[in-house]
Amino acid sequence: MKFNNSLPYSQASENNKIAILKVFKQHLKGSSTLLEIGGGTGQHAAFFSDIFKTIHWQSTDLTSNVNLLNLRILQTNLSNLPRATALDVNQADWKLKDETDGDVKNRKFDSIFTANSLHIMSASSVENFFQGIARHLRGSGLLLVYGPFKYSGSFTSKSNALFDQWLKDKDPMSGIRDFEWVNTIAKTNRLQLIEDNAMPANNQMLVWTKFE
Ligand SMILES: C[S@@+](CC[C@H](N)C(=O)[O-])C[C@H]1O[C@@H](n2cnc3c(N)ncnc32)[C@H](O)[C@@H]1O
């Protein structure tokens, strides 16, 4: 991970946050709680929670990354951005700790967001991700997923094909996911796709809503 001013830093997060903000402005009006999965450097959490001050933004990441994530989160000192907690989507129970209510297995959120994580996780982790979403998203709540996808088995750009190969060279379990496969898993977990937004640099912002 790279650092800037002693904080973990991702240039991609800087580059994509304004485009993501446009989609959030359309969809997050009715949300007062949001769960972020794979928060990474905390740049998204810090940026968006400062703009959406009425949203309680709970960021999470793997145990191995959560202390780094908290370096930036604790520096923001925003009351709607609590300390990030550890979450691996493969955990049988997502014990989503909150400073106010302790460990809560059944905690539900108005919205759930993740960026650039589905191609890092293994395919079985992606399935576990969607099962956890179904448990922790309230009825008619929103799931917003940012990242690159393939369509009908094809990459949307040559650079995404190269990126996929680079990912697989590092970890054969990772790789850019097929949109159709992801959306089938989403449907199985009571999520209806409402938008597929083309984003800069050959990424997408997929938005689902939960049906009961
Ligand atoms: C490429 S980084 C993206 C970070 C950040 N969301 C961003 O856009 O800059 C992928 C993130 O997914 C997280 N991640 C990987 N496997 C995970 C899992 N099984 N459960 C939860 N998070 C996971 C990593 O720790 C990492 O923070």
The ligand as an SDF file (V2000), in Angstrom:
LIG
                    3D

 27 29  0  0  0  0  0  0  0  0999 V2000
   -8.4050   -2.7400   -4.1480 C   0  0  0  0  0  0  0  0  0  0  0  0
   -8.8420   -2.5480   -2.4810 S   0  0  0  0  0  0  0  0  0  0  0  0
  -10.0970   -1.2920   -2.6120 C   0  0  0  0  0  0  0  0  0  0  0  0
  -10.1110   -0.4050   -1.4000 C   0  0  0  0  0  0  0  0  0  0  0  0
  -11.0710    0.7740   -1.4670 C   0  0  0  0  0  0  0  0  0  0  0  0
  -12.4480    0.3480   -1.4320 N   0  0  0  0  0  0  0  0  0  0  0  0
  -10.8030    1.6120   -2.6710 C   0  0  0  0  0  0  0  0  0  0  0  0
  -11.6600    1.7330   -3.5450 O   0  0  0  0  0  0  0  0  0  0  0  0
   -9.7010    2.1980   -2.7370 O   0  0  0  0  0  0  0  0  0  0  0  0
   -9.7810   -4.0090   -2.0860 C   0  0  0  0  0  0  0  0  0  0  0  0
  -10.2470   -4.0670   -0.6710 C   0  0  0  0  0  0  0  0  0  0  0  0
  -11.0220   -5.2550   -0.4790 O   0  0  0  0  0  0  0  0  0  0  0  0
  -10.6810   -5.7860    0.8030 C   0  0  0  0  0  0  0  0  0  0  0  0
  -11.0310   -7.2110    0.8520 N   0  0  0  0  0  0  0  0  0  0  0  0
  -10.4190   -8.2360    0.2030 C   0  0  0  0  0  0  0  0  0  0  0  0
  -10.9660   -9.4100    0.5510 N   0  0  0  0  0  0  0  0  0  0  0  0
  -11.9530   -9.1340    1.4360 C   0  0  0  0  0  0  0  0  0  0  0  0
  -12.8690   -9.9400    2.1710 C   0  0  0  0  0  0  0  0  0  0  0  0
  -12.8590  -11.2730    2.0590 N   0  0  0  0  0  0  0  0  0  0  0  0
  -13.7330   -9.3330    3.0080 N   0  0  0  0  0  0  0  0  0  0  0  0
  -13.7350   -7.9800    3.1310 C   0  0  0  0  0  0  0  0  0  0  0  0
  -12.8960   -7.1550    2.4550 N   0  0  0  0  0  0  0  0  0  0  0  0
  -12.0080   -7.7360    1.6230 C   0  0  0  0  0  0  0  0  0  0  0  0
   -9.1860   -5.5100    0.9150 C   0  0  0  0  0  0  0  0  0  0  0  0
   -8.6910   -5.6180    2.2290 O   0  0  0  0  0  0  0  0  0  0  0  0
   -9.1070   -4.1190    0.3410 C   0  0  0  0  0  0  0  0  0  0  0  0
   -9.3090   -3.1170    1.3030 O   0  0  0  0  0  0  0  0  0  0  0  0
  1  2  1  0
  2  3  1  0
  2 10  1  0
  3  4  1  0
  4  5  1  0
  5  6  1  0
  5  7  1  0
  7  8  2  0
  7  9  1  0
 10 11  1  0
 11 12  1  0
 11 26  1  0
 12 13  1  0
 13 14  1  0
 13 24  1  0
 14 15  1  0
 14 23  1  0
 15 16  2  0
 16 17  1  0
 17 18  1  0
 17 23  2  0
 18 19  1  0
 18 20  2  0
 20 21  1  0
 21 22  2  0
 22 23  1  0
 24 25  1  0
 24 26  1  0
 26 27  1  0
M  CHG  2   2   1   9  -1
M  END
$$$$
